[in-house]
């Protein structure tokens, strides 16, 4: 198929572009700050979005582009609004014009402090920070402007090539730079559901062909506290004597995310295949330059 990918130069986007091309799809990769073969695209520019979409005529738009940071959204609410909400409106409206399906990568943060654990897609949406609010609004924009869409609510995605301040790569970097003591944000009691990048890509491939209007959880169906995770990573890295200290509660944070991945909450036939310890080992091997 002809697929247009927004946000193609980030961690997930780079993996998506490679994966989709390897599956035989014709991919037009775009990003505000393009790298490699990606083309420049500012999704807040309605005319630019319309021009590129009408020229490339995609059958599917995988919409990843976002200001994907809770602190950045809190400190720059106007930018958060323009990219995550207005930009998504532009993508949705033009996708409908060209007859393209939109696969929207949203976030599990739209659940807020979950009322049910593990959290099903039927749980109510109650976002508690601007990033999650903007993603919930993006979901609404798709329902209103692009009925042919599928939504993936991402939990914590990790894997090789992740250079941003995600939990696991941040832990690895701090461990390598430490002298036996590491300071981490939060309380350490926050619990998170981690999904390895290759499992997300398999889920995405299935979601592309799912019924219109589908919503899926993109999580592993397991959860682990940040404190326990820190000790697990340190042991796998051979730094098991590290002392971890925590900065305290963070504004806009939530205590737990934990995906329900029972049938109906994920694409038919999909199950995660990479356990957390194996995913961490792969990241450590990459950092050490091992094959």
BABATOR-111400 format. One line per 2 residues: number of its first residue (from 1); for each residue x, y, z of C-alpha. Coordinates in steps of 0.1 Angstrom, whole numbers, plus 5000, padded with zeros to 4 digits. Last residue first. Example, Ala and Ser with C-alpha at 12.3 -4.5 7.8 and 13.67 -1.06 7.14 Angstrom:
BEGIN
2 = 5137/4989/5071 | 5123/4955/5078
***
This chain:
BEGIN
291 = 5256/4924/5176 | 5276/4940/5204
289 = 5283/4977/5204 | 5280/4980/5242
287 = 5249/5003/5238 | 5234/4978/5213
285 = 5240/4949/5237 | 5224/4969/5266
283 = 5193/4975/5244 | 5190/4938/5235
281 = 5194/4929/5272 | 5166/4953/5281
279 = 5143/4937/5255 | 5151/4902/5268
277 = 5144/4912/5304 | 5110/4928/5294
275 = 5098/4897/5275 | 5096/4900/5237
273 = 5066/4882/5221 | 5036/4905/5226
271 = 5004/4889/5214 | 4983/4897/5183
269 = 4958/4873/5168 | 4930/4898/5164
267 = 4941/4934/5171 | 4942/4944/5208
265 = 4915/4952/5233 | 4889/4930/5218
263 = 4906/4898/5229 | 4926/4904/5262
261 = 4954/4929/5261 | 4944/4949/5292
259 = 4972/4974/5296 | 4987/4985/5329
257 = 4995/5021/5337 | 5002/5032/5372
255 = 5006/5060/5397 | 4999/5090/5373
253 = 5020/5121/5367 | 5007/5156/5361
251 = 5031/5171/5387 | 5059/5148/5397
249 = 5062/5131/5431 | 5097/5129/5447
247 = 5133/5132/5435 | 5141/5095/5438
245 = 5173/5078/5450 | 5188/5046/5436
243 = 5219/5029/5450 | 5239/5008/5425
241 = 5253/4975/5437 | 5238/4955/5408
239 = 5259/4972/5382 | 5264/4942/5359
237 = 5241/4957/5332 | 5215/4930/5338
235 = 5216/4938/5375 | 5213/4976/5370
233 = 5183/4971/5346 | 5165/4949/5372
231 = 5172/4973/5400 | 5158/5002/5381
229 = 5128/4982/5370 | 5119/4974/5406
227 = 5121/5011/5415 | 5101/5021/5384
225 = 5074/4997/5394 | 5065/4969/5369
223 = 5034/4962/5348 | 5023/4934/5325
221 = 4998/4932/5297 | 5024/4942/5272
219 = 5010/4974/5259 | 4995/4989/5227
217 = 4958/4991/5236 | 4935/4992/5206
215 = 4907/5014/5194 | 4888/5004/5162
213 = 4868/5031/5144 | 4872/5015/5110
211 = 4877/4977/5112 | 4913/4965/5114
209 = 4936/4964/5083 | 4962/4990/5095
207 = 4958/4976/5131 | 4975/4943/5121
205 = 5007/4961/5109 | 5006/4984/5139
203 = 5005/4954/5163 | 5035/4939/5146
201 = 5053/4972/5149 | 5044/4975/5186
199 = 5058/4941/5192 | 5091/4951/5174
197 = 5093/4982/5196 | 5091/4963/5230
195 = 5061/4971/5252 | 5066/4984/5288
193 = 5037/4987/5312 | 5045/5011/5341
191 = 5043/5014/5378 | 5051/5045/5398
189 = 5066/5035/5432 | 5100/5050/5423
187 = 5089/5083/5438 | 5094/5104/5406
185 = 5125/5114/5388 | 5157/5093/5392
183 = 5189/5100/5411 | 5216/5073/5406
181 = 5244/5062/5430 | 5273/5039/5424
179 = 5295/5063/5406 | 5271/5069/5378
177 = 5276/5076/5341 | 5267/5041/5329
175 = 5238/5039/5353 | 5224/5072/5342
173 = 5225/5062/5305 | 5209/5029/5312
171 = 5181/5044/5333 | 5174/5071/5306
169 = 5172/5043/5280 | 5146/5025/5302
167 = 5124/5054/5312 | 5123/5074/5280
165 = 5145/5105/5278 | 5151/5105/5241
163 = 5178/5083/5225 | 5157/5052/5216
161 = 5177/5035/5189 | 5171/5000/5203
159 = 5139/4994/5222 | 5112/5010/5243
157 = 5074/5018/5241 | 5056/5027/5273
155 = 5018/5025/5268 | 5005/5035/5234
153 = 4968/5039/5228 | 4964/5029/5191
151 = 4935/5045/5173 | 4921/5033/5139
149 = 4906/5056/5114 | 4880/5058/5086
147 = 4857/5083/5103 | 4881/5111/5095
145 = 4868/5145/5106 | 4847/5140/5138
143 = 4861/5107/5151 | 4896/5118/5141
141 = 4892/5151/5159 | 4881/5133/5190
139 = 4912/5111/5191 | 4932/5143/5187
137 = 4914/5158/5217 | 4924/5128/5238
135 = 4959/5133/5226 | 4958/5170/5236
133 = 4944/5161/5271 | 4971/5135/5275
131 = 4999/5160/5268 | 4981/5187/5289
129 = 4980/5165/5320 | 4953/5147/5339
127 = 4935/5128/5312 | 4901/5111/5322
125 = 4890/5088/5294 | 4866/5061/5307
123 = 4876/5024/5305 | 4862/5006/5274
121 = 4898/5002/5260 | 4905/4980/5289
119 = 4928/4989/5318 | 4945/4961/5338
117 = 4934/4974/5362 | 4902/4995/5361
115 = 4896/5031/5373 | 4928/5043/5357
113 = 4944/5075/5369 | 4945/5092/5335
111 = 4931/5070/5308 | 4943/5094/5281
109 = 4978/5086/5293 | 4975/5054/5274
107 = 4987/5074/5244 | 4976/5081/5208
105 = 4992/5067/5177 | 4966/5074/5150
103 = 4962/5051/5120 | 4944/5073/5095
101 = 4926/5057/5064 | 4931/5076/5032
99 = 4903/5088/5008 | 4921/5119/4996
97 = 4897/5143/5012 | 4894/5122/5044
95 = 4931/5123/5048 | 4929/5161/5044
93 = 4905/5165/5073 | 4923/5141/5096
91 = 4958/5155/5090 | 4947/5191/5095
89 = 4928/5182/5126 | 4959/5164/5139
87 = 4979/5195/5134 | 4953/5216/5153
85 = 4954/5191/5182 | 4988/5178/5188
83 = 5009/5204/5170 | 4990/5237/5176
81 = 4977/5228/5211 | 5011/5215/5224
79 = 5028/5246/5209 | 5003/5268/5228
77 = 5007/5248/5260 | 5045/5253/5260
75 = 5057/5245/5296 | 5031/5219/5303
73 = 5034/5204/5268 | 5072/5202/5271
71 = 5070/5186/5305 | 5045/5159/5293
69 = 5065/5152/5262 | 5053/5139/5228
67 = 5049/5172/5209 | 5033/5152/5181
65 = 5039/5136/5147 | 5029/5099/5148
63 = 5001/5097/5123 | 5002/5066/5101
61 = 4983/5078/5070 | 4969/5050/5048
59 = 4959/5049/5011 | 4983/5077/5004
57 = 4977/5101/4975 | 5013/5115/4973
55 = 5005/5148/4957 | 4972/5154/4974
53 = 4987/5145/5008 | 5017/5168/5002
51 = 4997/5198/4991 | 4970/5194/5018
49 = 4996/5191/5046 | 5015/5222/5033
47 = 4983/5242/5031 | 4972/5232/5066
45 = 5006/5242/5082 | 5004/5228/5117
43 = 5015/5195/5103 | 5049/5209/5094
41 = 5063/5186/5068 | 5099/5181/5056
39 = 5105/5149/5037 | 5122/5118/5052
37 = 5150/5100/5034 | 5175/5104/5062
35 = 5164/5129/5087 | 5135/5153/5087
33 = 5129/5180/5113 | 5092/5186/5110
31 = 5089/5150/5098 | 5077/5131/5068
29 = 5082/5095/5054 | 5064/5086/5022
27 = 5063/5048/5023 | 5055/5024/4995
25 = 5047/4992/5013 | 5067/4960/5008
23 = 5068/4947/5043 | 5104/4959/5045
21 = 5091/4994/5037 | 5067/4992/5066
19 = 5094/4981/5091 | 5119/5007/5080
17 = 5094/5035/5083 | 5080/5023/5115
15 = 5114/5020/5132 | 5123/5056/5123
13 = 5088/5067/5135 | 5091/5050/5169
11 = 5124/5067/5177 | 5117/5100/5159
9 = 5124/5109/5123 | 5091/5096/5108
7 = 5068/5120/5127 | 5042/5117/5100
5 = 5041/5085/5079 | 5023/5084/5045
3 = 5015/5048/5033 | 5009/5036/4997
1 = 5000/5000/5000
***
